[in-house]
Amino acid sequence: MGLPGAGKTWLSTRLQKHLECAWFNADKVREMANDWDFSPEGRIRQSNRMRNIADYEKSQGRTVICDFVCPTKATRAEFDADMIIWIDTIKEGRFADTNKLFEPPKNVTFRVDKHLNEAGMTELADMVKKLLKGE
C-alpha cells in the first residue's frame, strides 16, 4: 500500500516474480469492474473487491499480492491484509483528494521508505518469504 506514485506497482511486479504468486493491481481491478468511484464508499467497495479476490486466491492455496492505495483505516480494515508492505517513499501523491484523506498506517509488516534497487528488492523478498514460512 502507499500513495499513488510511491512505487507500489514497481515493487509488486518484482516481488511477484520472487514469490511466484498471484498479483492484482487495483487499477486493473477497477477497470474490470468499470468502477472509478473514489468517494469514501467507492474506496470501501474497492477494498472489499480486492479482499474477495485475495480470499479466493488464498482458498486455492496461493499467496497473493494486492497492490493498491488503501488510504484509510476503514479501507484497510475492510481489506484485512495478512501482511502490509507500506511504500512510504513520497509524502504527496498525484491526486489531491487521496493526499487529503490518506492516513498513514500504524501497524505494518514492512515499511519501505526509499526506492529499492534490485539487491534491496531481493532482500525484501527474502524477508517476506521467511515470514510466509513462519520463520
N, C-alpha and C positions, 0 to 999 in steps of 0.2 A: 504494500500500500504506500501511497505517497501522493504528493501534489502532481498535477499534470506537468509533464516536462522534467520530472525528477530523475527519470531513468528506469522506471518500472518495467517497461517492455524490453528494453535492452537487457536488463538483468534477468528477466523471466525467460527470454528465449535461450540464454546461455545456461541458466540453471536447469531448465527443462532438459537440455541435452545431457548434462551431468547426471541428473537424477533418472533420466529415461522415464518420464512420467507424462501425464496429460497436462495440458496448459490451455487456459481460457483467458482471453483478453476481453475486458469489459466493453471496449468499443465494438468489437466484433459481435459480442453477445447482444448489445443494444441494437446493432444493425440488423441482426437476425430477427429480433423481436420488433423492429421498427418502432422503438420506444426511445425518444430523445427528450423525455421529460426530466429536467434536472431540478424540479421542485423537491422539497423535503419528502413528499410522498413518493415521487418518482425515484428518488435515491434509495428509499427503503425498498421499493419494488425491485430495483436493480440488485440490491444486496440479497434479497430473497431469491431472485432468479439465479444469482451466482451461487448461493448456498445450495439450491436444488441441484444444480449441475455438479457441484463438488460432492454432495451427498451421494448422488448416483455413481460417480466415479469411485468413491470410497466403497460403496456397496459391491462394486465389481472387483475390489481388491487392489485398486490403483491409487497411487499417490497423485495428487493434482495440485497445480499452481493456478490460483485465480489472481490475475493481475488487474487491479483496479484501485481507484482513489479511496473509496470507503471513508469519506471525510469526517464523519461524526461518530460520537459514542453510540448513538442509536443504530447507525448503519453497521457498525462493527458488531454490535450485539445481535443484530438480525443475521449477519453472516456467520458469526460464531466460529471463527477460524481455530484450527488446532495449533497453528503456528503463524506468527505475524513477522514478516520482514518489512520494516519501515525504511523506505528510501527517503532519507532526510537530507537531501543534497541541495535543496533550494528552499528559500523562505517564502517565495511567492511563485505561484504557477501562472499560466497564461490566461486564466479565467477569473475575473474579479469576484464573481459570485461564489466560486469554490474557495478562493482565498479567504473570503469573509466568514464562511461557515466552517472552515477546516479546524478541527480540534485535534491537536497533536495527541497521539495515543499515549497512555500512561504505562501500559503493560505490553511490551513487545518481546519477541523471542530474539530477534537480531535487529540492530539499528545500523544502517549503512549511511554514514554521514559524509562520504566522499565518493566520487565516481571511481569505480573499480577498474583496474586493468585485468588482463586475463589471469594473472597469478592470484590477484585478490579474489577474483571470481571463483577460481578453483579452491582456494582456501575456504571461502564461504560455503561452497557446495559440499566440501568435506565435512564441515561442521554440521550442516543440515543433515547429511547422510548419517552421521553419528547419532544425532538426536532422533532421527526416524527409526534407527535400530535400537534405541533405548540406551545408548551408551552415555 
